[in-house]
Amino acid sequence: MAENIEKSISKRIKGSKRGSVFMPSHFSDLGSRDAIDKALSRLTQSGDIRRIARGVYDYPIIDPLLGELTPTIDAITKALTHRDKIRLQPSGAYALNLLGLSEQVPAKIVFLTEGESRKLKIGPMEIELRRTTPKNMASAGRLSGLVIQAFRALGKDHVTPKRIEQMKVNIPLKERKTLLKDIPLAPAWMHSIFRELVEDAS
């Protein structure tokens, strides 16, 4: 039975793309938690997968020169949202990076969540999940949520015309138009900026 569970898990993992991140809950339909943990431990020892944090594994991408690569932030958060049934909203410096307002990917990446606060260390990267209010999560997963968090990180005085024009270049007009319906979710000082972002750059 244990051998069958291990084979089933291995088959599912190898059927996914390299770089995928997963947790024991991804295999809960295959057996008991104890059996799954043991199977993942054996697959880790055999080198088929890698344990990147407590209860977190990946099917690593292997670069000919660099060896096993750190999984992407997107792959990690996808696994977290699957396990915990939560939403995550990028904030701070990471929100700025995703909008093209900063080229630097921060060493500490902060996500707002309606779930529990916690930290996850993966290689050189630290991911922090920070519990917040339902209001802050109302626009999670949408462009407006990303813009709100990026502007909060910058502060009102630093949302300059140059940055607004840069966002118009980085984000297609069709996507920017979605900001209009979420204006009520943004702080009052952002309302006029949201409207300005929807104006065609041309």
N, C-alpha and C positions, 0 to 999 in steps of 0.2 A: 504493500500500500504506500509506504513512504517513498519507495523507489518510483512508483507511478506518479506521485505528486511532484517529485523532483523533475521527472521527465516532462510532465505537463507544464510546469513553470518554465523550464528551460526552453521548451518549444515556443511558448508564448513570448518569452523575452527575445528569442532569436528571430521571431516573426515581426518584431518591431524594428524601428530604425536605430542604428547606433546613435548614441547620444540621449536615448530615452532614459527617463528617471522613473523609478517605481518604488513602491512601499508594500509591505505585506498585505495591506488591504486590497491591492490590485488583484490578489490571487485568492481572496476569501471564498470564492465559489469552488475552489479545488480541494479544500480540506480544512482541518482545524488550524488555529493560529500557531500552535506549538509545532505542528508538522510543517507548516509553511516556513516558519523561522528556521527550522533545522535544514530544510531544503535550500533556503537562501544562503545559509551559512556554508553548506557544502559547495554550492555553486561559486561562492566567493573564494573559498579555499582552492578550488580547482582553476580559478582565474577566469571563469566564464563571465562573471560580473564583478563589480567593485562596490564595496561599502563606502559611501562618501560621507555619511553622518549616521548617527544612531537611528536605526530603522529606515534609512534611506539608501537606495542602491541605484547604480546606473549600468547601462550597457555601453561602455565607453567607446568614443571615437578614438581610433589609434592613428596618430600621425607618424609617417615614416621617420621624421626627424625629432619630433617633440615627444613621441610616445603617447600615453593616455591623456586626453584633453579633459579639462574641467567642463562639466555639462553647462549648457546655456541657462541663463536666468529663467527664460521662458519654459524650458523643460522642467526645471525645479518647481516653479510656481504651478505649472499644470498638474504635477504630481500632488502637491500640497492641497490644491483646491479639490482634487478628486478624493483624497483621503478624508479631509475635514469638512467637505461640503460647505466651503466658505467662498467668499469673493475677496479679491485682493486688489487694492488700488495703489499703483505706484505713486510715490510722493517724493518731495525734496529734490535732491540732485539727480536722482534717477529719472524723475518726471521731466526734468529739464533736458536730460540726455535723450530721452525718447522723442521729444519734440524737436530735437536738433538745435536746441538753444545752448547746449554744452557738448563738447566733444569728449569730455572725460567721463568714463564710467566709474562711479564712486566705488571704493573698496567696501563700504557699508551701504547696502541697498535697503531702503525702508519701504514697506508696504503697509497701508492702512487696511484694517480688517474688522469685521464684526465678530470674529472669533477671538480666541485667547491670544494675549501678547506672548511672544517667545522669540528666541534667536536661534539661528541655524548657521553653523560654520562649515563651509565647504571649500577646501583648499585655501586660497588666499582671500576668498570672498566671505563676507558675513551678510546674511539676510535677516533683517529684523521685521517681524510682524507686530504691528502696533495697534492695539485695540482702540477703536474710535467710535464716534456717535453715529447713529443711523443717518443723520443728515449728511455727514461727510461721505457716507457710502451710497447715498441716493443716486449719484452719477457714476458709480464705479463701473469700469468696463467700457465707458464711452469716452469719446474725445473730450467732452466737457470736463469729466473728472480729472483727466490728465492735465488739461489747461488750468483748472482751478488750483490743483496742487502745485503746479509749476509756478504760477503767479504768486501763490502764497510763499513759496520758497524764495522768490526774487524780492517780494515786497513791492508795494504800490509805486514807490519812487524809481524802481529799477525796471519796470515794464515800459521800456523806451520805444519810441517810434521805429527805431532800427530793429529791435527785437520783434515787433509786430510785423514789420515787412518781411523779416526773415521767416516767420511762421507762415506767412502768406505764400512764400516761395516753397517751403517745405511741405505744406499740407494742401492738397487739392481743394478747390473751391467747393466741390460737392460735399466733401467731408466737413469743411468749415461751416457750411450752412446748417449742419445738425446742431451747432452751438445755440442757435436762436431759441429752440424749444426748451433748452436747459438754463436759460438766463435766470429764472427764479431760484435755481439751486446755487447760484454763485453769489458771493458777497456783493453788496451794492456797488462798491468801487470798481468791480470788474464788468458791470453791465454794459457800459459804453465801449469798453475794449472788446467785448464779445461781438457787439454790433459792428465795430470797426474791422474785426477779423473777417466778417462775412462779406465785406466789400471786396470786389474783384481787384486784384493787384494791378491789373492793367489800367 
